[in-house]
Amino acid sequence: MNGSAPLSLEEAQARLLALVTPLSIERVDIEGALGRFLAEPLHARRTQPSANLSAMDGYAVTAGDMRGPWRIAGESAAGHPYVGPLSQGEAVRISTGAMLPPDAAAVIIQEDLTREGANLILSGEPPAPAHKHIRHCGMDFAQGVEVLPAGLHIAPAQMALAIAAGHTHLPVHRTPRLTVIDSGDELASDPERCAPHQVPASNGAMLTAMARSLGVDARRIGPVPDTIKAITSAFEASADADLIVTSGGASVGDHDLIRPALESWGAGIDFWRVAIKPGKPILVATRDVAGRRQIVLGLPGNPVSSYVTAYHFLLPVLRAMQGAARPLPMRLTARLAMPLHPSGRRREFLRGWWDGENVTVSPLQDSGALSSLAASNVLVDRSALAGPAQAGEEVRIYLLQNGGIA
């Protein structure tokens, strides 16, 4: 495996996602489902709206009586419908969201009417078509239709639709059990007590926070010393995890011990190395135990490399475990606000800031530079061996602030 060529990003993502089987299904209350993924198609238990409603404040009249004058017969307010028949020559005062009387076929807005004593006079034009200001029964959805497909990310709008469709609980896949392992002799667990030969152990907290954006809490282990025994013990302590993520030690140096520790633990390496920058030394392994499969994702130790590979691999696999129909991040296009030099032999993900139209690439792209990552809201995707790019050219970007959820 050492001599094999690095995989492309898409091939590596496909191989990783092929290892995933969505976790078991459970039913949770709607507010508890927020941020998760729907496990089954959701069908409406009611019709919305369940009757013809007015979309404007005005007066309801019959179909053959669009020019009046009219006598005011009563009022229909939201939650308090008008009771009784509506005859030609009569109008019912109606508010937005109120139910139309059974015989009403049009709503004339109040701005087009003048009141003279007990009568209404048309001072504008009647609606064209007559039903222009009516929300018809079933306009939004009808009972029995599918309102949300399986695999959809449940955000506030989807939650509101599910409630409107008559649901109090939703089927979702179980939240993955995740363990994050920080490894490296150079890591200091306390950033306030960090010697010159050390760096604060920030990756574990960062990766855990990224997972939490998908509603997944992680167990954190580490920093773990650079010994096979210590790393193997960390794996053994993660026996109940669906997914184990390591940070550091996945390369081929004398102190990069993730691979031999995995093999000692009984895991098999699926692939290693992806042709991206930052993040080449990424590793994926699996271990079958007690009828289930554990996936191990070995990420680089440099913090930006760890972040970029987590964005492209950790977040997608967590989505896939929860049954996401589209687990991969969404890619957009933007225009460069500045020229770029030619790219190298690997596909590059450059930190940048997108203002909604143009993207400015950070001048600091070192894989250890957290300051430029924290100041960025996009990754600019540049192909390997791309030529120079000029200001105004279109580039591909990935949004960082929402984890790239489609």
ABEGO torsion letter per residue (X at the ends): XAABBBBBAAAAAAAAAAABBBBBBBBBBAAAABGBBBABBBBBABBOBABBBBABBEBBBBAABAAOBBBBAEBBBBGBBBBEBBBBGBBBBBBBGBBBBAABABBBBAAABBBBEABBBBABBBBOBAAAABBBBGAABBBGBBABBBGBBBBAAAAAAAAAAGBABBBBBBBBBBBBBBBEAABBABAABBBAABBBBAAAAAAAAAAAAAGBBBBBBOBBBBBAAAAAAAAAAAAABABBBBBEGABABAABAAAAAAAAAGBBBABBEBBBOBGABBBBBBBBBGGBBBBBBBBBABAAAAAAAAAAAAAAAAAAAAGBABABBBBBBBBBABBBBBBBABBBBBBBBBAGABBBBBABABAABAAAAAABABBBBBBBGBBBBBBGBBBBBBBAAAGGBX
